[in-house]
Amino acid sequence: MIVSSGAKKPNVHASAYVAPTAVVSGDVTIEEGCAVLYGAVVTAEGAPVVVGANSVIMENAVIRGSGGKVMQYPCTIGESCIVGPGAYVVGATIEPGAFIASAAKIFNGATVEEGVSVAIGGIVHVNSRVCKGQHVAMGHIAHGNPATIYSPDRAEEVHAKMNFFEDVFNLPNTGDVRAKAAETYSKFLRAAHAQDAVSAEAPKKAPPKPVRKTEEPPPTQNVEVEKVVDVMFVELEEARLRREAAIAREKKGKR
C-alpha cells in the first residue's frame, strides 16, 4: 500500500517490489531493484527515508524516519542491504552491504558502517557508530562512537551511560518523562498523519519489452535445374498431344 502523508508521496522505482500488505508512507524513496515484503512498514514521520538499490526489507520489519521541529533523524538504508524479519530501524544510517538480522534494533542517530552485521536481537543504541569490521553478536548491545560491544548482562551499565529521552524526545530526564514523551509523541503523530491518504496500491513492475525474433530465411534447397526443366517439357508435350487428340475427335464427329 502506498500512502501519501500531507504533501509528501512515496517515490517507488518501477523495478521495485512492494508486497500488497506492506505500507510505504510519506517522504520515502525506494530505489531500483528493492523488495519490500509482506507486513513491512517503511514510513517517514518527520524525516525522510531512503532505501538504496537492490536492498531487501523483509517481513514485518519497520524502517522509520523520525523527527520534529527541533531534531531530525532521517533514515537511510544503503545499497545491497538486508533488513531481516521483525527488525526495527529508526532514524539511523545503514551503509551499503550491511546485514541487519531478525529482531535487531537500530536507534536514532546510529550508524552501521559498510559491510557490518548486526545479529539476531542485536541493539545499536542512540548516536552509536558500529565501525567497519565490527560485529554485533546475538543479543549484544553496541553503544558509543566508536561503539563498544556489550554482552546482554551489561545492559544496566549501558543504560547508565545514556540520556535516551533527552536525545530522542528532547525532554529532560524527570520522574514523569515517560508520560510526557507519550503525550508529546501522540500529539505529533496525530498531526503528522492527519491528512494521510492511500494514493495507490503497490506499483507493479514494468512489463519487460518483447524481444523481437529475427526471422531466419528458410533453408536453401538444392535443386537440379535440368531435371525440373525436363519435367516441364514432358508435361507441356503431353498437354499438346491431348489437345490435338481432342480436336481430331471433334472433327471426326462432324463428318
N, C-alpha and C positions, 0 to 999 in steps of 0.2 A: 504494500500500500504506500502510495506517495502522498505526503501531506504537506501543503503549504502552511506556513506559520507567519501571519501578518503579511508583509510584502515579500517574504523570503520563500522561494520554492526550490526544492532539491534539483540538482543537475546530475542526472544519471546517464552515463555513456551508453550508447545503443548496444554495445557489445557486452555490457554487464548483465548479470542475472540477479534479480531481486525476487525472492520467493513470495508467493501470494500472501502468506501470513506474516512476513517481515514488515516493519514500519520504517520508512525513511522520511524524516520530518525536518522542515526548516532549511536553514542555510547549510546544506550538505552537498558535497561534491563527491561522486563516486566515479572513479576513472575507469578506463577501458580494462576489460578482462576480469573484472572483480566478480565475486559471488557472495551474495548476502543470503544466508539460508533461513529456514523456517523459524519463526519466532524471534529472530534477531531484531534489535531496535538500534537505529542509528539516528540520533536526534541532536539538533543544535538548540540549546537552551541558554541563550545569552552570548554564545560564541560559536564560530563556525566549526564544521567538521570536514576533514578531507580524508578519503580512503584512497590510497595510491593504487596504481595499476597492478592488476594480477594478484590482489590480496583477497583473502577469504575471511569472511565474518561468519562463524559457524552458529549452529542452532542456539537460540536464547541468549546469545551474547548481547551486551549493551555497550554501545560506543556513544559517548555524550560530550558535547561541548558545553562548558559551564561558564557563567559569568553574570555580572550585574553592572551597575553604574560605576562601581569602584574598581573591581577586579575582573579581568578577562582570562579565561582558561580555554583557548581553542584546543581542539583535539585533532591530532594528525596521525594517521596510520600510513607508514611509508609503503613503498612498492614491495610486492612479493612477501607480505607478512601473512601469518595465520593467527587469528584470534579464536581460541577454542570455545567449545560449548560452555555457556554459563559464565564466561569471563566478563569482567567489568572494567572498562577503560574510560576514565572521565578526565577531561581537561589535560591530557598528557600527550607527549610526543613519543611515538614508537617509530624508530628509524628503520630503513629498508632491511628486509631479510630477518627481522626479529620473529620470535615464536612465543606467543602468549598462550599457555596451556589452559585446559579446562579449569574453571572456577578461580583463575588468577585474578588479582585486583590491582589496578594501576591508578593512582590518585592524582589530584590536581597538581600541576606544575612539575610532575615527574617526567623523566626522560629515560627511555630504554634504548641504548645505543645499538648501532648496526650489528646484526647477527647474534644479539643476546637472546637467551631463552629464559623465560620465567616459567617454572614447572607448575604442576597441578597444585592449586591452592596457595601459590606464592603471592606475596604482597610487596608492592613497591609504593612506599608512603609518600606523602605530600612533599613536593620540591626535591625529591631524591633523584639521583642520577646513577643508573646502573651502567657502568662503563664497558666498552667493548672488551670481550674476553672474560667478563664475569658471568656467573650463572646463579640464578636464584633457585635453590633446590625446593623440593616439595614442602609446602607449608612454611617455608622460611620467609624472613622479613628483610627487605632492603630499606635502609634509611641513611640519609646524609648525601652530601655532594663533595666528593665521590662517595658512593654508597658503601656502607659496611653491611655485611650479610649476617643476620642474627637468627639463631635457631628459635623454634616456636616457644620454648620455655623461657626465653628472654623478652617476651612481648611487653611485660611491665616496664622493663628497662628502656625499651624503645618509646613507649608511651610517655615516660617521664621526660624525654628529650623533645617532645612535640608540643606545638601550640595549634592543635587541629582546628578548633572553632575560630580562632583568630585568623589563621591562614586561609581557611576555606570560606567562612561566612563573615569575616571582618567584624567579629564580635569579641569583646573581652571575656576572659575565662572566669565568669562569675558563677555562683551556685545555680542560677536558673538559665544558664547559657543554652542548655539543650532545648528547653521550651521556647526560648526566644528564637533559636535557629529554626525550629519547626514553623513558628508563626511567620517569620520573615520570608522563609523559603516558600511557604504555601502562598503568601501574597504575591511573590514574584512569579511563581509558576502559573497562577490563575491569570495574571496579566499577560504573561508570555504566550499562553495558549488560548486566549480568549477568542481569537479570530482564526483558529486552525480550521482547515477545510481539506477534505480529501480531494486532491486535484486530478488524480489518475490512478489507475491500477499500475502495478509494476510494469515498466516498459518491456515490450517483447524484443528479443534480439532481431536485428535486421536480417531478413532472409538473405542467404547467400546468392550472389549473382549467378545466373545459369551459365554453365560452361558450354561454349559453342564448340561442337564437334565438327572438325573439318571432314567433309565427305571425301572419301577416297574413291578414285576412279575405279571402275570395275577392272578386274584383272584382264590383261591383254590375252586375247585368244589367237593362237597361231593357226592360221587358215591357209590351206594350199589353194591359192587363187586359181591355178589352172584347172583343178577339179571342179571348182564352182562354175567356171566358165563353160566347161564341157557339159555339166548337168543342165545349164541354162539352154545351150544349143539343142540338146536332146529334147527338152520339153517344148521348145519352140517348133522343132521339126515335127513332133507328134501332133501338136495343135494344128499345124499346116495340113498334115495328112488327113486329120479328122474333118477339117473344113472342106477339103477337096472331095472327100467321100460323101459328105452331106450334100454338096452341090450336085454331084453325079446322080445321087439317088433322086433328087428333086427333078432333074431333067428327065430321067427315065420314067418318072411317074406321070409326066405331062404328055408323053407320047401316046 
